[in-house]
Amino acid sequence: MAAKILANLIVVGSGVLARAFVQAYRQALTNASKSGVAQETIQNTVRRASKTMTETEAKQILGVTEGSSWEEILQKYDALFQRNAQNGSFYLQSKVHRAKECLEAAYGGKSGLST
């Protein structure tokens, strides 16, 4: 008899918790749409997606010009990457790496030549 009451209490309690959770979630969505949080989140996501590096930016980072060969780009990349590896600037090292990746795509993916 006690087991039946305990099981009934657990079933009813979990049903109440589930309804409360659903109601709280709906209220949170309503509050977010009223305060503009949802729109702001969407705008921030779009901004992050549009912050990819341009080819011009990549060439400025590596210090190369429009007429530079792929070998020259790799030499500049290696020098800058090693210099930042020695001095410990991970941010600059990652910028240099992203610039090389961007130019790899622009030069037709010659990644077989890279280190």
TORTORVO-547371 format. One record per residue (C-alpha): x, y, z. Coordinates in steps of 0.001 Angstrom, whole numbers, plus 500000, padded with zeros to 6 digits. Example, Ala and Ser with C-alpha at 12.3 -4.5 7.8 and 13.67 -1.06 7.14 Angstrom:
512300495500507800
513670498940507140
This chain:
500000500000500000
502835502415500892
504656501585497657
501537502424495657
501178505796497407
504871506550496911
504685505649493194
501577507789492784
503320510702494533
506349510379492228
504173510313489080
502103513326490165
505216515220491301
507050514645488048
503986515782486085
503846519002488105
507568519611487545
507258518977483814
504357521445483485
506245524038485548
509309523629483323
507278524050480136
505508527089481551
508803528670482640
510308528047479195
507335529678477475
507587532652479819
511313532971479100
510634532998475349
507948535639475820
510268537798477917
513091537426475415
510915538503472508
509558541489474470
512991542729475509
514596542195472109
517139539659473348
516210537202470606
516755539773467851
520029540884469418
521262537291469561
520441536792465880
522231540029464956
525332539022466954
525386535650465209
525221537342461801
528002539761462787
530279536922463882
529687535045460642
530576538122458577
533923538676460345
535878536352458101
539209537598456871
539355539167453427
542136538520450951
543341542116451252
543495541800455037
545407538534454754
547963540102452407
548433543031454795
549018540688457731
551614538669455842
553141541739454208
552759540558450620
551496542328447512
549103541425444717
551895540048442523
553488537870445205
554108534243444383
552845531404446541
556442530581447571
556951534162448771
553720533978450762
554904530739452393
558277532282453255
556592535278454893
554184532958456706
556982530747458044
559027533722459231
556098535432460981
554767532201462457
558160531243463899
558805534742465228
555484534745467078
556048531197468315
559326532273469924
557921535446471491
554779533712472709
552088535800471006
549413533199470306
546959535863469047
549326537129466366
550364533601465501
546726532643464933
546165535761462798
549141534803460640
547803531263460306
544299532491459361
545835534830456778
547680531904455197
544479529836455168
542606532674453471
545282533024450800
545400529255450308
541764529402449311
542440532365447019
545460530702445386
543559527505444662
544298525485447781
548005524810447307
548168523346450807
550520520594449658
553295523188449523
552710524468453040
554251523321456307
